[in-house]
Amino acid sequence: MAGQVATGSRSGLRSALPLLLPAYLWLTVAIFLPLSAMVFFSFMTELPLSGKAWSFTLDNYATFFSQGLYWTLLLASLRLGLEVTLWCVVIGYPAAYVLAKVLRGRSREAIFLLVILPFWSNGLVRIFSWAMVLREGGILDTALNAVLPFKINIDLMYSYPAVIIGLVHSYVPYMVLTCYLTLQAIDDSLIEAGRSLGASRLQMLKRVIIPLSMPGLVAGAALIFVPVVGSFMEPRILGGRTGTFYGTVIEDQFVAVFNWPLGAALSFILLAVVLVILALASPVLRRAA
Amino acid sequence: MAGVQVANLSRSFGAHKALDDVSIDFADGGFYALLGPSGSGKTTLLRQIAGFDFPDSGRIAIGGEGVERVPVEKRRIGMVFQNYALFPNMSVADNVGFGLSVRRQAKATIAGEVQRALDLVQLGKLGGRRPHQLSGGQRQRVALARAIVTKPRVLLLDEPLGALDKALRVDMQIELKRIQREIGITTIFVTHDQEEALTMSDRIGILRDGRLVQEGPPEEIYDRPKSEFAATFLGDANIFRGETTGAGIRLPDGTAIAAGAGATLAAGTKASCAVRPERIRIATDSGTPDPNANLLRGQVSKRIFAGSNSTYFVDRDGQTLKVIVQNTGVERLAEGQEVVLRWSPESTVLIAAG
């Protein structure tokens, strides 16, 4: 994609400038300036509020490397991102396949709406609904005990699985949408051609359908992995004491401890780590895509 | 290799009868065209033979073995799709070898077979390319190589030349025929292009509204159409409608037209006669009268010059007749000229009405 844009002719770029300008102006004002301010903060000893004295320092970054805790939390968050992405693939890809290749017409529209619906509901409402479902004596617990002949105790609230469930629920539509788009672009005659050559459904999936839908899987994974690594709302509400992750620590620095410089430094370390991971993965991903 | 027998095949989609009691015998090693307008059921029939869809009733046998409930991946057929359906994520060689590798053949065997198939379609050096790097005609050849490399029992082609331009299409017609002869595979070929059907196939089946209208060698269908539809769909025809006299028909104005071929009908029933435009001779005078020839008088309303031949439209008693004349440079008739049309009864086919 990037290559195609870069090869665009110079005159094309000039005439496209009026079209690009609003977007870049907006990005500059709304994102780049605040972000630059954050970079600035991350090198300060104190927030320059109410006349406090401040100076430049590298201590905020040094804190991360001197304390094993941050490193451990970052690894936990990366693992969380990986697991949630994996579950989103496992749940989202088959759904996208059915939407793109099996359902037609109105039933496709209806199921599509059901996939998008959580998107349109408020994130906090979604998470607290899960809290009601997962807690002891909650909806899941009561329902299972009403059906099962023996007494069981479902209390997933404030646990790692609860965080996973909440995050997967929030992010699975991304995977469904990106995979749906690439799967829909696969011509049905390719599948028929493969079958006429004697390939089983599993062989078709492995050799044609998954390779051709790889761009959607990669896009979906990137869209999910990055925000999940920095997530704080789901871990805090559904994870309770077990829900301390890198993202919640950053949030604490901004909201509770008021140590903006440290929070900013931790954010940029996360950004750097994510960029490094994506860069390392890009040759593999590009080959796959 | 094997022949294909289709017997009493029917398939409906809702209230629409896509195939209605179709029976055809495709002999071993033959080249068949299924010809018909869109919606005639020709593609549905091909997909039934392939096994993408199962019939409501009727039988399909490949090499004598009933297959109507066998799914496509077990039928051992080769299929070429209109849009070629090459796998864009694989090289040309991997595309061609796909059918062999899903059968878990040894790598060396696959490489050898793929090379032989690519050589057969004259693309021996392009195995390393990707499908998007090929021209339309080359993709067509790759699709063909991929379909035949597994040594299928029957080769099915769904409008394979539809996406090619005219010159390339003619080349591919010859090429396809050569390859089919070389490997001797039973080939069934769906097309809506009558010229393609005429030039390539040993036999043609004409379909209309899910029914088989007529089936036979191209010459037979062209010379002895059994219905007005067959006469006008395969080639051009002048149709006269009237009442049979036994050896021809009488038009409403009393003119008799003698027919030397076609159906045998009881006198007095409604019937038609079909005459090919190139069988009619056109002249400005009656010349030496031939008592046996059919004769009509009319007026040239339009002449279309097409290089090697000209088409005259001749008005006669409210009907416009078409006459095709080779341009020998001898005479040219002007529009508005009174003319005499003559043709032999042998060129006239009697067709039952309906």
Interface residues (C-beta under 8 A of the other chain):
Chain A: D187 S189 L190 E192 A193 G194 R195 S196 L197 G198 A199 S200 Q203 R207 V208 P211 L212
Chain B: A50 F52 P71 V72 E73 K74 R76 I77 G78 M79 F81 Q82 N83 A85 L86 F87 P88 N89 F98 G99 V102 R103 R146 A147 T150 L156
